């Protein structure tokens, strides 16, 4: 027996060494952790249980039969994060550059299947040179099998991808179909075709970082959600982020004990709105003063800053927050902000996370660039997402809610459950000046008349009471009571039941 145990320990040690000490040192020299070190940081201490430690590739072409390393370039299994179950895979760049073989893919598929069986989230740590060329179509088939599981798991269990090194070619599509993507600055990148191919085909000269680095994908393309400084920061942030997510689409949101009173008043919110209607303010202040302990995890903070999306808690329960940001483009809706918020709203709805919407929106951004690039369809995505959502929806209008953007931002007409307004709210087709210049076009040459008409319009519509008189606003509330009203609303809506008509699936305007 002792000889058998010794053999098992020898094989485990060989698997743990991956591609060998020289390649581990090379990984460290780039400021990167190894696959197993990353799991040590991500998971609770001692909780990781590995699967398929001894799996080997089955390729016999190009001398591969002489290069056998147990584990085959990926570490898979399960563990816990703050006591909650999660399935993980971590690609090992020290073994064949983390390239995906048929057996490598099968290991990924096994943990994804197990996660689906038990209803647990999946976190993938990507660090791979792509498909293993020596295996040809077998590795491509492996990718497609993984993609299929990503699709089936979507909306059933949360899926998070951490890009911690290269992720190129077909490899990018698995993370792209997961719910959230985190990247590491200067050491991770994603692209379908690399700089050399780009230069050959289009004559464009671009660096790896410019083409697919963390900054590119968190600011320009919106492929990724957040860029972190290093592996450690990314992994620790993922632990924090994981605490907001439900285990699956049936488990309900996680609950964290809190000492923050549900009825905590915030007198400073009574003066948050500036006296000048054109003066901006930071919507982050309202969010942080409303959620438990001011704890807010924003997603895509560097992209489409005119809208804020992220997770917080009220009475210890996760909520999703969407808010216009007056500091950026006056909080206007455009193509990028519509897509960003629509995807976030659909995630929340899929996983039964209540949605809180803070509204200060002057409308949709005008211009040929927006129209030519499809603002109509992209704006409709956000409208569609809010309209189809059946989770509890609470809306607070703080200042402007103009035109079609009023409708889109979780209005009562889109089955908003509780729609509140501050006394400073203005709900109208457009601002007073623009409205008067259209209604009283004949008076444009008379400044006194225009000023008088503008004041009349403001007196009539520059308040929330016209909408409230029609039931479009449930209540005009004191700003300092915003947290209390949201908390009480969420209590009432906890057992909300609402179903959309049966359909195979909807046809959102993609």
C-alpha positions in Angstrom: 0.0 0.0 0.0 2.8 2.4 0.9 4.3 2.0 -2.6 0.9 2.8 -4.2 0.5 5.9 -2.0 4.1 7.0 -2.9 3.3 6.6 -6.6 0.1 8.7 -6.2 2.1 11.4 -4.4 4.8 11.3 -7.1 2.2 11.7 -9.9 0.5 14.6 -8.0 3.8 16.4 -7.6 4.4 16.0 -11.3 1.0 17.5 -12.1 1.5 20.3 -9.6 4.8 21.2 -11.3 3.0 21.8 -14.6 5.5 22.7 -17.4 8.4 22.7 -14.9 10.2 25.2 -12.7 11.9 27.0 -15.6 8.5 27.9 -17.1 7.0 28.7 -13.8 9.9 31.2 -13.2 9.2 32.6 -16.7 5.6 33.1 -15.7 6.6 34.9 -12.5 9.1 37.1 -14.4 6.2 38.5 -16.3 4.4 39.5 -13.1 1.9 36.6 -13.6 0.9 33.9 -11.2 0.6 30.2 -12.2 -2.7 28.5 -12.7 -2.6 26.9 -9.2 -1.4 30.1 -7.5 -4.4 31.9 -8.9 -6.8 29.4 -7.6 -5.2 29.7 -4.2 -5.9 33.4 -4.1 -9.4 33.1 -5.6 -10.8 30.3 -3.4 -11.2 29.9 0.3 -8.1 28.4 1.9 -8.1 24.6 1.6 -11.4 24.5 -0.2 -10.2 23.5 -3.7 -10.9 20.0 -4.8 -9.3 19.1 -8.1 -10.7 17.0 -10.8 -8.9 15.2 -13.6 -5.4 15.9 -12.2 -3.9 13.1 -14.2 -5.6 13.6 -17.6 -3.2 13.5 -20.5 -3.6 14.5 -24.2 -4.1 11.7 -26.8 -2.2 13.3 -29.7 0.4 11.2 -31.5 1.2 13.6 -34.3 4.3 15.8 -34.6 6.1 14.0 -31.8 3.5 14.9 -29.2 3.5 11.3 -27.9 6.8 12.1 -26.3 5.5 15.3 -24.6 3.1 14.1 -21.9 2.4 16.4 -18.9 -0.4 15.3 -16.5 -3.3 17.8 -16.4 -2.7 18.8 -20.0 -2.5 22.5 -19.5 -5.5 23.2 -17.3 -6.4 22.9 -13.6 -10.1 22.1 -13.0 -12.3 21.5 -10.0 -14.5 23.2 -7.4 -14.1 25.2 -4.2 -15.8 27.9 -2.2 -15.6 31.7 -2.1 -16.7 32.9 1.3 -18.3 29.6 1.9 -20.3 29.4 -1.3 -19.7 26.7 -3.9 -18.1 27.6 -7.3 -16.7 25.5 -10.1 -13.4 26.7 -11.7 -10.9 26.1 -14.4 -7.5 27.7 -14.7 -5.5 27.4 -17.8 -1.8 26.7 -17.2 0.4 28.7 -19.6 3.5 26.7 -18.5 2.1 23.6 -20.3 2.1 23.9 -24.1 1.3 27.6 -23.6 -2.1 26.7 -22.1 -3.2 25.7 -25.6 -6.5 23.8 -25.8 -6.5 20.2 -26.8 -9.3 17.7 -27.0 -8.7 16.5 -23.5 -8.1 20.0 -22.2 -11.5 20.9 -23.5 -13.1 17.8 -22.0 -11.8 18.9 -18.5 -13.5 22.3 -19.0 -16.7 20.6 -20.2 -16.8 18.4 -17.1 -16.7 21.2 -14.6 -19.3 23.2 -16.6 -21.6 20.2 -16.7 -21.2 19.6 -13.0 -21.9 23.3 -12.3 -25.1 23.1 -14.3 -26.2 19.9 -12.5 -25.9 21.4 -9.0 -26.7 25.1 -9.9 -23.3 26.7 -9.0 -21.5 29.6 -10.7 -18.6 29.0 -13.1 -15.4 31.1 -13.0 -12.8 30.6 -15.8 -9.2 31.8 -15.6 -8.0 32.2 -19.2 -4.3 32.2 -20.1 -3.9 30.3 -23.3 -2.1 30.5 -26.7 -5.3 29.2 -28.4 -6.1 25.9 -30.1 -3.3 23.3 -30.0 -2.2 23.3 -33.6 -0.8 19.7 -33.5 -4.4 18.4 -32.8 -6.0 20.3 -35.7 -9.8 19.9 -35.9 -10.0 18.0 -32.6 -9.1 21.2 -30.7 -11.6 23.2 -32.8 -14.3 20.7 -31.9 -13.3 21.1 -28.2 -13.8 24.8 -28.4 -17.3 24.4 -30.0 -18.3 21.9 -27.2 -17.3 24.5 -24.6 -19.2 27.3 -26.5 -22.3 25.1 -26.5 -22.1 24.8 -22.7 -21.6 28.5 -22.3 -24.9 29.1 -24.2 -26.8 26.5 -22.2 -25.5 27.8 -18.9 -26.4 31.4 -19.8 -29.1 32.7 -17.6 -29.0 29.5 -15.5 -25.8 30.0 -13.5 -23.5 33.1 -13.4 -20.4 32.8 -15.6 -17.3 34.9 -15.0 -14.2 35.0 -17.1 -10.9 36.4 -16.0 -8.5 37.0 -18.8 -5.0 36.7 -17.2 -2.8 36.3 -20.3 -3.4 35.7 -24.0 -6.8 34.9 -25.3 -6.9 34.9 -29.1 -8.7 33.4 -32.1 -11.6 31.1 -31.3 -10.7 31.2 -27.6 -12.3 34.6 -27.3 -15.8 33.4 -27.9 -16.2 31.5 -24.7 -15.5 34.5 -22.5 -17.6 36.7 -24.8 -20.6 34.5 -24.0 -20.1 34.7 -20.2 -21.8 37.3 -18.1 -18.7 39.3 -17.0 -15.1 39.6 -18.2 -12.3 41.0 -16.0 -8.9 41.7 -17.5 -5.4 42.5 -16.2 -3.5 45.6 -17.5 -0.4 45.0 -19.6 -0.5 41.2 -19.3 -3.8 40.1 -20.8 -5.3 40.6 -24.3 -8.1 39.4 -26.5 -8.5 39.5 -30.2 -9.9 37.4 -33.0 -6.8 38.0 -35.2 -3.5 39.3 -34.0 -1.4 42.3 -35.0 0.6 40.3 -37.7 -2.6 39.1 -39.5 -4.1 42.6 -39.2 -1.0 44.1 -40.9 -1.0 41.5 -43.6 -4.7 41.8 -44.5 -5.4 45.5 -43.9 -1.9 47.1 -43.7 -2.8 48.5 -40.3 0.1 48.6 -37.9 -1.1 48.1 -34.3 0.4 46.7 -31.1 -0.9 43.8 -29.2 -1.9 46.1 -26.4 -3.6 48.6 -28.7 -5.5 45.9 -30.5 -6.8 43.9 -27.6 -5.4 45.0 -24.3 -7.3 45.6 -21.1 -7.6 49.3 -21.6 -8.9 48.9 -25.2 -11.6 46.4 -24.2 -12.8 48.3 -21.1 -13.0 51.7 -22.7 -13.5 51.4 -26.5 -15.0 48.0 -27.3 -16.8 47.2 -24.0 -15.9 43.6 -24.5 -14.5 43.5 -20.9 -16.0 45.0 -17.8 -13.0 46.0 -15.6 -9.2 46.3 -16.0 -7.1 45.5 -12.9 -3.5 46.3 -12.2 -2.3 42.7 -11.6 -3.4 39.1 -11.0 -3.8 39.6 -7.2 -6.1 42.6 -7.6 -8.2 40.9 -10.2 -8.7 37.8 -8.1 -9.5 39.6 -4.9 -12.0 41.8 -6.7 -13.6 38.7 -8.1 -14.1 37.4 -4.6 -15.8 40.6 -3.6 -17.9 40.6 -6.8 -18.9 37.0 -6.3 -20.6 37.9 -3.1 -23.2 39.9 -4.9 -24.2 37.1 -7.3 -26.9 34.4 -6.7 -25.8 30.7 -7.1 -28.3 30.2 -9.9 -31.5 31.5 -11.4 -33.7 29.9 -8.8 -31.7 30.4 -5.6 -32.6 34.0 -4.9 -30.1 36.7 -4.1 -27.5 36.2 -1.4 -28.1 37.9 2.0 -25.3 39.5 4.0 -25.9 40.7 7.6 -25.8 44.5 7.9 -26.0 47.0 10.7 -27.0 49.8 8.3 -30.6 50.8 9.3 -33.2 50.5 6.5 -34.7 53.9 7.4 -31.4 55.8 7.6 -32.0 59.3 6.5 -29.5 61.2 4.3 -30.2 65.0 4.8 -27.5 65.9 2.3 -29.5 64.4 -0.5 -32.0 67.3 -0.1 -29.4 69.6 -1.6 -27.8 67.2 -4.1 -29.6 68.8 -7.1 -28.0 72.1 -8.0 -30.2 75.2 -8.3 -29.1 75.6 -12.0 -30.9 73.0 -14.1 -27.8 72.8 -16.4 -25.3 72.2 -13.6 -24.2 68.6 -13.2 -23.8 66.5 -10.0 -22.3 63.1 -9.3 -24.9 60.3 -9.3 -22.4 58.1 -7.5 -23.2 60.2 -4.4 -26.9 59.3 -4.4 -26.0 55.6 -5.0 -23.5 55.3 -2.2 -25.7 57.1 0.2 -28.6 54.8 -0.6 -27.0 51.3 -0.5 -25.8 49.4 2.6 -22.6 50.9 4.0 -22.0 52.8 0.8 -20.8 49.5 -0.8 -21.2 49.6 -4.6 -19.5 47.4 -7.2 -19.6 49.2 -10.6 -19.3 47.3 -13.8 -17.9 48.9 -17.0 -16.9 52.1 -15.1 -14.6 53.2 -17.9 -17.1 52.7 -20.8 -20.2 54.8 -21.5 -19.8 56.9 -18.4 -23.1 58.6 -19.0 -24.8 55.7 -17.5 -23.8 53.8 -14.3 -24.4 50.1 -13.8 -23.5 48.0 -10.8 -24.4 46.0 -7.7 -25.2 47.2 -4.2 -27.3 45.9 -1.3 -30.4 47.0 0.6 -31.0 45.3 3.9 -28.2 42.9 3.0 -29.8 41.7 -0.2 -28.3 42.3 -3.6 -29.8 44.9 -6.0 -28.8 46.0 -9.5 -28.5 49.7 -10.0 -28.8 51.6 -13.3 -28.4 55.4 -13.1 -27.9 58.2 -15.6 -24.7 60.2 -14.8 -25.2 64.0 -15.3 -21.4 64.5 -15.1 -20.9 62.8 -18.5 -22.7 64.1 -21.5 -25.4 65.4 -19.1 -26.5 61.8 -18.6 -27.9 61.6 -22.2 -28.7 58.1 -23.6 -26.6 57.1 -26.6 -25.7 53.9 -28.4 -23.0 52.8 -25.9 -24.9 53.6 -22.8 -28.1 51.9 -24.1 -26.2 48.6 -24.9 -24.3 48.7 -21.6 -27.5 49.2 -19.5 -29.6 46.8 -21.6 -27.1 43.9 -21.0 -27.0 44.7 -17.3 -30.7 44.8 -16.9 -31.1 41.5 -18.7 -28.5 39.9 -16.4 -30.4 41.1 -13.3 -33.7 39.9 -14.7 -32.3 36.4 -15.5 -31.0 36.0 -12.0 -34.0 37.5 -10.1 -32.0 40.6 -8.9 -34.3 43.6 -8.2 -33.5 46.6 -10.4 -33.3 50.2 -8.9 -33.2 52.9 -11.5 -32.1 56.5 -10.8 -33.2 58.8 -13.6 -31.8 62.2 -14.7 -32.0 62.0 -18.5 -32.4 64.9 -21.0 -33.1 62.5 -23.9 -31.3 60.6 -26.6 -28.1 62.0 -28.1 -28.8 63.7 -31.5 -26.5 63.6 -34.5 -25.6 61.8 -37.7 -23.1 59.5 -36.0 -25.7 58.2 -33.6 -28.4 57.8 -36.3 -26.1 56.2 -38.9 -24.8 53.7 -36.3 -28.3 52.6 -35.3 -29.3 54.5 -32.2 -32.9 53.5 -32.9 -32.2 49.8 -32.6 -29.6 50.2 -29.8 -31.9 52.4 -27.8 -34.6 49.8 -28.3 -32.5 47.2 -26.7 -32.7 49.1 -23.3 -36.4 49.7 -23.8 -36.9 46.0 -24.6 -34.8 44.9 -21.6 -36.8 47.0 -19.1 -40.1 46.0 -20.7 -39.5 42.3 -20.5 -38.0 42.3 -17.0 -40.3 40.7 -14.4 -38.1 41.3 -11.3 -39.0 44.0 -8.8 -38.4 47.4 -10.5 -38.2 50.6 -8.5 -37.5 53.9 -10.2 -36.5 57.3 -8.7 -36.6 60.4 -10.9 -34.2 63.0 -9.5 -34.3 65.8 -12.0 -34.9 65.6 -15.8 -36.9 62.8 -17.5 -37.5 64.0 -21.0 -39.0 62.5 -24.1 -38.6 58.9 -25.1 -35.8 58.6 -22.6 -38.4 59.0 -19.8 -40.3 56.0 -21.2 -37.1 53.9 -21.6 -35.8 54.4 -18.1 -38.0 52.0 -16.3 -41.1 54.1 -16.5 -44.5 53.1 -15.0 -45.6 52.3 -18.5 -43.0 49.5 -18.7 -44.5 47.7 -15.7 -42.4 49.7 -13.1 -43.6 48.5 -9.7 -42.8 51.7 -7.7 -42.0 54.9 -9.5 -41.0 57.7 -7.2 -39.9 61.3 -8.0 -38.1 63.9 -6.0 -39.7 67.4 -5.8 -37.0 68.6 -8.2 -38.1 66.2 -11.0 -39.2 67.4 -14.4 -41.2 65.0 -16.6 -41.9 66.4 -20.0 -41.5 65.8 -23.7 -38.5 68.2 -23.7 -37.0 71.2 -21.9 -39.0 74.4 -21.6 -36.9 76.4 -24.0 -37.1 73.9 -26.8 -40.8 73.2 -26.2 -41.7 76.9 -26.3 -39.8 77.5 -29.5 -41.8 74.8 -31.2 -45.3 75.5 -29.7 -45.0 79.3 -30.0 -42.9 79.4 -33.2 -44.6 82.7 -34.2 -43.3 84.4 -31.1 -39.6 83.7 -31.6 -38.9 87.3 -32.6 -40.3 88.6 -29.3 -37.9 87.8 -26.4 -40.4 89.0 -23.8 -43.1 86.8 -25.1 -40.8 83.8 -25.3 -39.6 84.4 -21.7 -43.2 84.6 -20.5 -44.2 81.4 -22.4 -41.1 79.6 -21.1 -42.0 80.5 -17.5 -45.6 79.3 -18.2 -44.2 76.0 -19.5 -41.9 75.6 -16.5 -44.7 76.3 -14.1 -46.8 73.7 -15.8 -44.3 70.9 -16.4 -41.0 71.6 -14.5 -42.3 69.5 -11.6 -43.4 65.9 -11.0 -47.0 66.7 -10.1 -48.5 66.5 -13.6 -47.2 62.9 -14.0 -48.2 62.2 -10.4 -51.8 63.4 -11.1 -52.1 60.8 -13.8 -50.6 58.0 -11.7 -47.4 57.8 -13.7 -45.5 58.6 -10.5 -46.6 56.7 -7.4 -45.4 59.3 -4.9 -43.3 62.4 -4.7 -40.8 61.7 -1.9 -38.3 63.6 0.2 -34.8 62.9 -1.2 -33.5 62.2 2.3 -36.0 59.3 2.6 -34.9 57.6 -0.7 -33.2 54.6 1.0 -36.2 54.0 3.3 -38.7 54.1 0.5 -36.6 51.7 -1.6 -36.1 49.4 1.3 -39.8 49.3 2.1 -40.7 48.8 -1.5 -38.3 45.9 -1.9 -39.8 44.2 1.2 -43.3 44.5 -0.4 -42.1 43.2 -3.7 -40.1 40.2 -2.4 -42.9 37.8 -3.4 -43.7 39.5 -6.6 -45.1 37.1 -9.3 -45.2 38.2 -12.9 -44.8 36.0 -16.0 -44.4 37.0 -19.7 -46.5 35.2 -22.3 -45.0 31.7 -23.2 -42.5 31.9 -26.0 -39.6 29.8 -27.2 -37.5 33.0 -26.8 -37.9 36.7 -27.5 -36.4 38.5 -30.5 -34.6 41.4 -28.9 -33.4 44.0 -31.5 -29.8 42.9 -31.6 
